[in-house]
């Protein structure tokens, strides 16, 4: 009978020490393992030359460093890399490496699929399987780092899934990225569809991470159509929660705004955003919709409509950015590559969204915090 090997990624030093049991050197070896895994990004026990051979042999028998296996790896002409990974069960999820001239970022998933039911989102087409563990979340970062010659300094949780539905594992992964890998909290961004209780719970943590809300309309009747979550927590309620988060953390918040032709790209909606978002440090990130066949007849807005929408906001003194899209040739938008996969996460019919939920079309090129 083969031994089930326990992954070490995702464990704290205290958890590693406990895992090593009554070894007299458990404290020392757990500290060494943390350095090998989270600081030197080593992927095999054979690389850990300062560990005794008998200990490395023991680890090889009973443990593995990462649970992740790569199902698909694609590299774009603009250097974006997208990996489709699983744990041997072919329940696939996505992570993306995003190199820029001045930094390297990555986009990580928090769930296998997504239950939020956004009508514009590729991930939602595949349904929902499960939450990812902290090890599976941070394992994506370490895997992408092994493919990057430069250090990944920024992380965005805008991949598959709603991060705040997996808050416990998300927070553990965030704290490992900060405390063990050494990333600044200010370089970590969490994107949400607007789960108000979890936003307020995250605010109580008072971590200086960047929070982005997928807003997509200032009008409840429009946002209701796009995001089922709005039926539970309408626009004003979720914006008030973001305001509370901003006040608790002192961090500028982002409002993601996906522009869909003739749905939410009208001048009236641009004008309505101004009083809604005034009075708190924020940035509005405009995202021309990245086409995927959701069956809703959505279309990408023409450039002149995007420019007009942006001008209204800028003329009112709003801080506006527009997402520069990358990775189109490798299906880099969230859920596109998984939707092509023939494993356990593929396009499925007959699934319904969680009633309180909404959705989020995460692109492969988010606005990065500074």
FENFEN-V49310 format. One record per residue. N is the residue number from 0. RES is the residue in three letters. PSI is psi as a letter, one per 20 degrees, with the letter a starting at -180 (none if undefined). D_CENTER is the distance of its C-alpha to the mean C-alpha in Angstrom with 2 decimals. Layout:
BEGIN
N & RES & PSI & D_CENTER
N & RES & PSI & D_CENTER
END
This chain:
BEGIN
0 & UNK & p & 37.64
1 & UNK & q & 34.56
2 & UNK & p & 32.67
3 & UNK & o & 29.09
4 & UNK & p & 27.32
5 & UNK & p & 24.86
6 & UNK & q & 21.71
7 & UNK & h & 21.73
8 & UNK & p & 18.14
9 & UNK & i & 16.55
10 & UNK & q & 19.99
11 & UNK & r & 21.28
12 & UNK & h & 24.69
13 & UNK & h & 26.45
14 & UNK & h & 25.01
15 & UNK & g & 25.98
16 & UNK & g & 29.40
17 & UNK & h & 29.92
18 & UNK & h & 28.98
19 & UNK & i & 31.71
20 & UNK & c & 34.21
21 & UNK & j & 37.64
22 & UNK & p & 37.57
23 & UNK & h & 39.42
24 & UNK & k & 37.01
25 & UNK & g & 33.82
26 & UNK & g & 32.78
27 & UNK & g & 33.44
28 & UNK & h & 31.82
29 & UNK & h & 28.62
30 & UNK & g & 28.40
31 & UNK & g & 29.08
32 & UNK & h & 26.48
33 & UNK & g & 23.78
34 & UNK & g & 24.87
35 & UNK & g & 24.97
36 & UNK & g & 21.51
37 & UNK & i & 19.42
38 & UNK & h & 21.62
39 & UNK & i & 23.38
40 & UNK & k & 20.71
41 & UNK & q & 23.54
42 & UNK & j & 23.02
43 & UNK & q & 26.47
44 & UNK & h & 28.89
45 & UNK & h & 31.59
46 & UNK & i & 30.02
47 & UNK & m & 30.49
48 & UNK & h & 34.09
49 & UNK & i & 34.78
50 & UNK & q & 34.40
51 & UNK & q & 37.64
52 & UNK & h & 38.05
53 & UNK & h & 38.74
54 & UNK & g & 35.48
55 & UNK & h & 33.53
56 & UNK & g & 35.47
57 & UNK & g & 34.59
58 & UNK & g & 30.86
59 & UNK & h & 31.12
60 & UNK & g & 32.79
61 & UNK & i & 30.70
62 & UNK & r & 27.19
63 & UNK & q & 24.58
64 & UNK & g & 22.12
65 & UNK & q & 19.04
66 & UNK & i & 18.71
67 & UNK & p & 16.86
68 & UNK & q & 18.85
69 & UNK & p & 18.11
70 & UNK & h & 19.14
71 & UNK & p & 18.64
72 & UNK & o & 18.14
73 & UNK & q & 18.56
74 & UNK & p & 19.22
75 & UNK & r & 19.63
76 & UNK & h & 22.69
77 & UNK & k & 20.69
78 & UNK & i & 19.41
79 & UNK & p & 15.84
80 & UNK & p & 15.26
81 & UNK & p & 13.32
82 & UNK & p & 13.71
83 & UNK & o & 14.03
84 & UNK & r & 14.53
85 & UNK & r & 16.21
86 & UNK & k & 18.37
87 & UNK & i & 21.66
88 & UNK & i & 21.39
89 & UNK & j & 19.86
90 & UNK & n & 17.19
91 & UNK & q & 14.81
92 & UNK & r & 11.07
93 & UNK & q & 9.52
94 & UNK & q & 8.31
95 & UNK & p & 9.63
96 & UNK & p & 11.95
97 & UNK & n & 12.87
98 & UNK & p & 16.26
99 & UNK & r & 17.99
100 & UNK & h & 21.55
101 & UNK & i & 20.95
102 & UNK & r & 17.75
103 & UNK & p & 15.18
104 & UNK & r & 11.44
105 & UNK & q & 8.71
106 & UNK & p & 5.36
107 & UNK & q & 4.20
108 & UNK & q & 4.67
109 & UNK & i & 6.15
110 & UNK & q & 9.13
111 & UNK & o & 11.68
112 & UNK & a & 12.01
113 & UNK & p & 11.69
114 & UNK & j & 14.69
115 & UNK & i & 14.28
116 & UNK & k & 16.68
117 & UNK & p & 15.90
118 & UNK & i & 18.84
119 & UNK & j & 17.30
120 & UNK & p & 14.23
121 & UNK & h & 14.51
122 & UNK & g & 12.28
123 & UNK & h & 14.57
124 & UNK & h & 17.53
125 & UNK & i & 17.01
126 & UNK & a & 17.00
127 & UNK & p & 15.47
128 & UNK & g & 16.41
129 & UNK & r & 15.00
130 & UNK & q & 12.59
131 & UNK & q & 11.52
132 & UNK & r & 13.53
133 & UNK & h & 12.75
134 & UNK & h & 14.41
135 & UNK & h & 12.39
136 & UNK & g & 9.10
137 & UNK & h & 11.03
138 & UNK & h & 13.03
139 & UNK & g & 10.52
140 & UNK & g & 10.84
141 & UNK & h & 14.57
142 & UNK & g & 15.00
143 & UNK & h & 13.68
144 & UNK & h & 15.84
145 & UNK & i & 18.74
146 & UNK & i & 18.50
147 & UNK & p & 18.49
148 & UNK & i & 21.86
149 & UNK & q & 20.38
150 & UNK & p & 18.36
151 & UNK & o & 14.63
152 & UNK & i & 14.73
153 & UNK & p & 11.49
154 & UNK & p & 7.89
155 & UNK & p & 5.03
156 & UNK & m & 1.91
157 & UNK & j & 2.90
158 & UNK & b & 3.94
159 & UNK & p & 6.64
160 & UNK & r & 7.50
161 & UNK & o & 7.94
162 & UNK & h & 6.69
163 & UNK & i & 10.19
164 & UNK & i & 11.99
165 & UNK & l & 11.24
166 & UNK & g & 12.08
167 & UNK & g & 14.54
168 & UNK & h & 12.61
169 & UNK & g & 9.60
170 & UNK & h & 12.44
171 & UNK & g & 14.21
172 & UNK & g & 11.58
173 & UNK & g & 11.25
174 & UNK & h & 15.04
175 & UNK & g & 15.56
176 & UNK & h & 13.66
177 & UNK & g & 15.94
178 & UNK & h & 19.10
179 & UNK & g & 19.38
180 & UNK & h & 17.51
181 & UNK & j & 18.62
182 & UNK & q & 15.72
183 & UNK & p & 16.42
184 & UNK & h & 14.65
185 & UNK & i & 15.13
186 & UNK & j & 12.93
187 & UNK & p & 9.76
188 & UNK & p & 7.86
189 & UNK & p & 6.37
190 & UNK & p & 6.61
191 & UNK & q & 9.05
192 & UNK & i & 11.82
193 & UNK & l & 14.28
194 & UNK & n & 15.17
195 & UNK & g & 17.95
196 & UNK & h & 19.01
197 & UNK & h & 15.65
198 & UNK & g & 15.32
199 & UNK & h & 18.83
200 & UNK & g & 18.24
201 & UNK & h & 15.47
202 & UNK & h & 18.04
203 & UNK & h & 20.59
204 & UNK & h & 18.73
205 & UNK & k & 19.43
206 & UNK & p & 16.84
207 & UNK & l & 16.72
208 & UNK & r & 12.96
209 & UNK & p & 11.99
210 & UNK & p & 11.17
211 & UNK & p & 10.65
212 & UNK & p & 12.30
213 & UNK & n & 12.49
214 & UNK & f & 16.28
215 & UNK & i & 17.89
216 & UNK & q & 21.40
217 & UNK & i & 23.66
218 & UNK & p & 25.81
219 & UNK & h & 25.32
220 & UNK & h & 27.13
221 & UNK & g & 24.75
222 & UNK & h & 21.50
223 & UNK & g & 23.07
224 & UNK & h & 23.44
225 & UNK & h & 19.90
226 & UNK & o & 18.02
227 & UNK & h & 19.85
228 & UNK & h & 18.22
229 & UNK & h & 20.55
230 & UNK & h & 23.54
231 & UNK & g & 22.65
232 & UNK & n & 21.49
233 & UNK & r & 22.92
234 & UNK & g & 22.18
235 & UNK & h & 24.36
236 & UNK & g & 23.20
237 & UNK & h & 19.48
238 & UNK & h & 20.44
239 & UNK & h & 22.72
240 & UNK & h & 20.01
241 & UNK & h & 17.99
242 & UNK & g & 21.35
243 & UNK & h & 21.85
244 & UNK & g & 18.54
245 & UNK & g & 19.61
246 & UNK & h & 23.05
247 & UNK & h & 22.03
248 & UNK & i & 19.85
249 & UNK & j & 21.61
250 & UNK & p & 18.44
251 & UNK & p & 18.32
252 & UNK & q & 15.85
253 & UNK & p & 14.43
254 & UNK & o & 15.31
255 & UNK & p & 13.64
256 & UNK & o & 16.58
257 & UNK & o & 16.58
258 & UNK & o & 20.22
259 & UNK & p & 21.98
260 & UNK & p & 25.66
261 & UNK & j & 28.11
262 & UNK & g & 25.59
263 & UNK & j & 23.96
264 & UNK & k & 25.16
265 & UNK & q & 28.52
266 & UNK & h & 30.25
267 & UNK & h & 30.72
268 & UNK & h & 27.04
269 & UNK & g & 26.58
270 & UNK & h & 29.52
271 & UNK & h & 28.28
272 & UNK & h & 25.06
273 & UNK & g & 27.28
274 & UNK & h & 28.90
275 & UNK & h & 25.84
276 & UNK & i & 23.72
277 & UNK & q & 26.64
278 & UNK & i & 27.32
279 & UNK & q & 24.01
280 & UNK & o & 22.34
281 & UNK & r & 19.65
282 & UNK & q & 18.59
283 & UNK & o & 18.38
284 & UNK & o & 16.16
285 & UNK & p & 17.91
286 & UNK & o & 16.39
287 & UNK & p & 19.15
288 & UNK & p & 18.14
289 & UNK & o & 17.26
290 & UNK & p & 19.78
291 & UNK & q & 19.24
292 & UNK & n & 22.06
293 & UNK & i & 21.12
294 & UNK & j & 24.83
295 & UNK & j & 24.78
296 & UNK & k & 26.48
297 & UNK & q & 23.92
298 & UNK & q & 24.62
299 & UNK & p & 23.29
300 & UNK & q & 25.26
301 & UNK & q & 27.88
302 & UNK & h & 27.54
303 & UNK & h & 30.30
304 & UNK & h & 28.52
305 & UNK & g & 25.37
306 & UNK & g & 27.74
307 & UNK & g & 29.70
308 & UNK & g & 26.76
309 & UNK & g & 25.60
310 & UNK & h & 29.21
311 & UNK & g & 29.77
312 & UNK & g & 26.95
313 & UNK & h & 27.99
314 & UNK & h & 31.63
315 & UNK & j & 30.82
316 & UNK & j & 29.34
317 & UNK & q & 25.67
318 & UNK & o & 23.12
319 & UNK & p & 21.57
320 & UNK & r & 19.43
321 & UNK & p & 18.88
322 & UNK & p & 16.10
323 & UNK & o & 17.69
324 & UNK & q & 16.60
325 & UNK & r & 16.39
326 & UNK & j & 16.30
327 & UNK & h & 18.19
328 & UNK & i & 20.56
329 & UNK & k & 18.09
330 & UNK & l & 16.28
331 & UNK & i & 13.13
332 & UNK & q & 11.78
333 & UNK & p & 9.32
334 & UNK & i & 11.73
335 & UNK & g & 14.70
336 & UNK & g & 15.32
337 & UNK & h & 14.85
338 & UNK & h & 17.21
339 & UNK & i & 19.74
340 & UNK & q & 19.70
341 & UNK & k & 22.70
342 & UNK & b & 21.41
343 & UNK & i & 20.45
344 & UNK & o & 17.46
345 & UNK & r & 19.34
346 & UNK & p & 20.36
347 & UNK & q & 22.15
348 & UNK & r & 24.45
349 & UNK & j & 25.77
350 & UNK & q & 22.61
351 & UNK & q & 22.13
352 & UNK & q & 19.29
353 & UNK & p & 19.33
354 & UNK & h & 21.81
355 & UNK & j & 20.06
356 & UNK & r & 16.84
357 & UNK & a & 15.42
358 & UNK & r & 12.86
359 & UNK & o & 10.40
360 & UNK & n & 10.89
361 & UNK & p & 7.99
362 & UNK & r & 10.04
363 & UNK & j & 9.98
364 & UNK & m & 11.35
365 & UNK & r & 9.95
366 & UNK & p & 12.48
367 & UNK & p & 12.36
368 & UNK & q & 13.89
369 & UNK & none & 17.26
END
